[in-house]
Amino acid sequence: MYKSILKPLLFKMNAEKAHHLTFAWIKRTFNLPFARTVIQRQFAYDDPILEREVFGLRFKNPVGLAAGFDKDAKLIDEMDLLGFGFIEIGTLTPKPQEGNPKPRLFRLPQDLALINRMGFNNGGVKDAAIRLQDRKSDIIVGGNIGKNKNTPNEKAEEDYLICFEALYPYVDYFVVNVSSPNTPNLRDLQEKEPLKKLLLSVKKANKRKDYPRPILLKIAPDLTVGQLDDIIEIVMETKIDGVIATNTTIDRSLLKTDKGEVEAIGAGGVSGKVLAKRSTEVIRYLHSQSNGAFPIIGVGGIFSATDAIEKLEAGASLVQVYTGMIYEGPSLIKKIKKGIAAHYKKNKVLA
């Protein structure tokens, strides 16, 4: 139904308008009488072989919703019905911000990709925290946190700590996002010394809590080998709990879409199928060079169970989807879970 009816209609609209329309439809439809049971039945697939424990949390399956879809924690209960093992909200900032001027989200169907320059548009961390208090689902939720656009890098630490304190009671893990290409100078925080300082600051705040949350770092796919080596060193030195690999890419060399069309779109990060190979390479490098010293969540270009399995075999403990769901529909989650389970059983792999 999605690929034959809904997708053609949605793809005729502006991409961001289609996103908001889908969002509103999910909110309304999934809460109709009896709809929750029907939807849950349609998308449910559970198998003990999919369960796993990662950074001290027990996941019912390894397939999560990546940050960016539900930035403001408005659809936690509804998205849980689609069978995700976990949901990541954000990126959230201390103050609400509109993000970059529209249009800022574009489809590249020929490449099964998206270009976005959203710019951390969100309603602010306090509103999200209030919503999280009211959620009914017990699904694992991660809080992806960042800094406001107007906050200079030398004061970025303060923004991350504000977000940490506001979300701490309501999320199960945190993601420090310094890898979006759409906030000016944000990626400068991936450099060794500023990144170490930021992570140690968040870690210090976390250690003061009675029940510290896992702290993860989300990195860009565009890092050099030397920078990836720095990431490994920083993760080991700061003793944070893991890495999310990867965010969107600024590399457009592999795109098949007409070059003039891409240039007309302008700046923004690329997600989708074109990112699959590079994100898997980053996962494999981090895993092999660190001897599997820390968990990795793999994200980028997952459109099938095969794509997810490639990332798991490269060293990821969990995976996340977003752009793949836009192109393939919500049934993708169930297909991935069934494919992973079948692969594990065939190869006698223990999760």
Rosetta blueprint (number, residue, H / E / L):
1 M L
2 Y H
3 K H
4 S H
5 I H
6 L H
7 K H
8 P H
9 L H
10 L H
11 F L
12 K L
13 M L
14 N L
15 A H
16 E H
17 K H
18 A H
19 H H
20 H H
21 L H
22 T H
23 F H
24 A H
25 W H
26 I H
27 K H
28 R H
29 T H
30 F L
31 N L
32 L L
33 P L
34 F L
35 A H
36 R H
37 T H
38 V H
39 I H
40 Q H
41 R H
42 Q H
43 F H
44 A L
45 Y L
46 D L
47 D L
48 P H
49 I H
50 L H
51 E L
52 R E
53 E E
54 V E
55 F L
56 G L
57 L E
58 R E
59 F E
60 K L
61 N L
62 P L
63 V E
64 G E
65 L E
66 A L
67 A L
68 G L
69 F L
70 D L
71 K L
72 D L
73 A L
74 K L
75 L L
76 I H
77 D H
78 E H
79 M H
80 D H
81 L L
82 L L
83 G L
84 F L
85 G L
86 F E
87 I E
88 E E
89 I E
90 G E
91 T E
92 L E
93 T L
94 P L
95 K L
96 P L
97 Q E
98 E L
99 G L
100 N L
101 P L
102 K L
103 P L
104 R L
105 L E
106 F E
107 R E
108 L E
109 P H
110 Q H
111 D H
112 L L
113 A E
114 L E
115 I E
116 N E
117 R L
118 M L
119 G L
120 F L
121 N L
122 N E
123 G L
124 G L
125 V H
126 K H
127 D H
128 A H
129 A H
130 I H
131 R H
132 L H
133 Q H
134 D L
135 R L
136 K L
137 S L
138 D L
139 I L
140 I E
141 V E
142 G E
143 G E
144 N E
145 I E
146 G L
147 K L
148 N L
149 K L
150 N L
151 T L
152 P L
153 N H
154 E H
155 K H
156 A H
157 E H
158 E H
159 D H
160 Y H
161 L H
162 I H
163 C H
164 F H
165 E H
166 A H
167 L H
168 Y L
169 P L
170 Y L
171 V L
172 D L
173 Y E
174 F E
175 V E
176 V E
177 N E
178 V L
179 S L
180 S L
181 P L
182 N L
183 T L
184 P L
185 N L
186 L H
187 R H
188 D H
189 L H
190 Q H
191 E L
192 K H
193 E H
194 P H
195 L H
196 K H
197 K H
198 L H
199 L H
200 L H
201 S H
202 V H
203 K H
204 K H
205 A H
206 N H
207 K H
208 R L
209 K L
210 D L
211 Y L
212 P L
213 R L
214 P L
215 I E
216 L E
217 L E
218 K E
219 I E
220 A L
221 P L
222 D L
223 L L
224 T L
225 V H
226 G H
227 Q H
228 L H
229 D H
230 D H
231 I H
232 I H
233 E H
234 I H
235 V H
236 M H
237 E H
238 T H
239 K L
240 I L
241 D L
242 G E
243 V E
244 I E
245 A E
246 T L
247 N L
248 T L
249 T E
250 I L
251 D L
252 R L
253 S L
254 L L
255 L L
256 K L
257 T L
258 D L
259 K H
260 G H
261 E H
262 V H
263 E H
264 A H
265 I H
266 G L
267 A L
268 G L
269 G E
270 V E
271 S E
272 G E
273 K H
274 V H
275 L H
276 A H
277 K H
278 R H
279 S H
280 T H
281 E H
282 V H
283 I H
284 R H
285 Y H
286 L H
287 H H
288 S H
289 Q H
290 S L
291 N L
292 G L
293 A L
294 F L
295 P L
296 I E
297 I E
298 G E
299 V E
300 G L
301 G L
302 I L
303 F L
304 S L
305 A H
306 T H
307 D H
308 A H
309 I H
310 E H
311 K H
312 L H
313 E H
314 A H
315 G L
316 A L
317 S L
318 L E
319 V E
320 Q E
321 V E
322 Y L
323 T H
324 G H
325 M H
326 I H
327 Y H
328 E H
329 G L
330 P L
331 S H
332 L H
333 I H
334 K H
335 K H
336 I H
337 K H
338 K H
339 G H
340 I H
341 A H
342 A H
343 H H
344 Y H
345 K H
346 K H
347 N L
348 K L
349 V L
350 L L
351 A L
